[in-house]
């Protein structure tokens, strides 16, 4: 008899509500420090939906966070 051992017990990466709940649990458990959060949801053929919680960073602060995230993607995901 073969026993299947799950490698991961959390939600799948396609389970967005489950992933958000898991992140909320990690924030509440102080595993992840979060004073502010931005959530960006792409919209086909339109501007993305953007939600923010916590300390408001101001327009320039929010733009800076997005620019830093963009820079991280460019540095870590660009073909070299």
C-alpha positions as CSV (number, residue, x, y, z in Angstrom):
1,X,0.0,0.0,0.0
2,X,1.3,3.4,-1.0
3,X,0.9,6.3,1.5
4,X,0.5,9.8,0.0
5,X,2.3,12.4,2.1
6,X,1.2,16.0,1.4
7,X,4.2,18.3,0.9
8,X,2.2,21.4,1.7
9,X,-0.7,21.8,4.0
10,X,-1.7,25.4,3.2
11,X,-3.9,26.7,0.4
12,X,-2.8,26.3,-3.2
13,X,-1.4,29.4,-5.0
14,X,-4.6,29.6,-7.1
15,X,-6.7,29.9,-3.9
16,X,-6.5,33.7,-3.5
17,X,-9.0,33.9,-0.6
18,X,-7.2,31.1,1.2
19,X,-3.8,32.7,0.5
20,X,-5.1,36.1,1.9
21,X,-6.4,34.3,5.0
22,X,-3.1,32.6,5.5
23,X,-1.2,35.9,5.2
24,X,-3.6,37.5,7.7
25,X,-2.9,34.6,10.1
26,X,0.9,35.1,9.6
27,X,0.4,38.9,10.3
28,X,-1.6,38.2,13.5
29,X,1.0,35.7,14.6
30,X,3.7,38.3,14.1
31,X,5.5,36.1,11.6
32,X,5.1,38.9,9.1
33,X,5.3,42.6,10.2
34,X,2.9,44.8,8.3
35,X,2.1,48.4,9.1
36,X,0.5,48.9,5.8
37,X,-0.6,46.7,2.9
38,X,-1.4,47.4,-0.8
39,X,-3.4,44.9,-2.8
40,X,-3.4,45.3,-6.6
41,X,-5.9,43.3,-8.7
42,X,-5.3,43.5,-12.5
43,X,-8.4,44.2,-14.6
44,X,-8.4,43.2,-18.2
45,X,-8.5,46.3,-20.4
46,X,-8.8,48.7,-17.5
47,X,-6.9,50.2,-14.6
48,X,-6.1,47.7,-11.8
49,X,-8.2,47.8,-8.6
50,X,-6.1,49.0,-5.7
51,X,-6.9,48.5,-2.0
52,X,-4.8,49.7,0.9
53,X,-5.0,49.0,4.7
54,X,-3.0,50.2,7.7
55,X,-0.8,53.3,7.9
56,X,-1.4,55.5,4.8
57,X,1.9,56.1,3.1
58,X,0.6,59.1,1.1
59,X,0.4,59.2,-2.7
60,X,4.2,59.4,-3.1
61,X,4.8,56.6,-0.5
62,X,2.4,54.3,-2.3
63,X,4.0,55.0,-5.6
64,X,7.5,54.3,-4.0
65,X,6.3,50.9,-2.7
66,X,5.0,50.0,-6.2
67,X,8.3,51.2,-7.8
68,X,10.3,49.2,-5.3
69,X,8.2,46.1,-6.1
70,X,8.7,46.7,-9.8
71,X,12.5,47.0,-9.3
72,X,12.5,43.7,-7.4
73,X,10.7,41.9,-10.2
74,X,13.1,43.4,-12.8
75,X,16.1,42.4,-10.8
76,X,14.9,38.9,-9.9
77,X,12.8,37.8,-12.9
78,X,14.6,39.3,-15.9
79,X,16.5,37.0,-18.1
80,X,20.2,37.4,-17.6
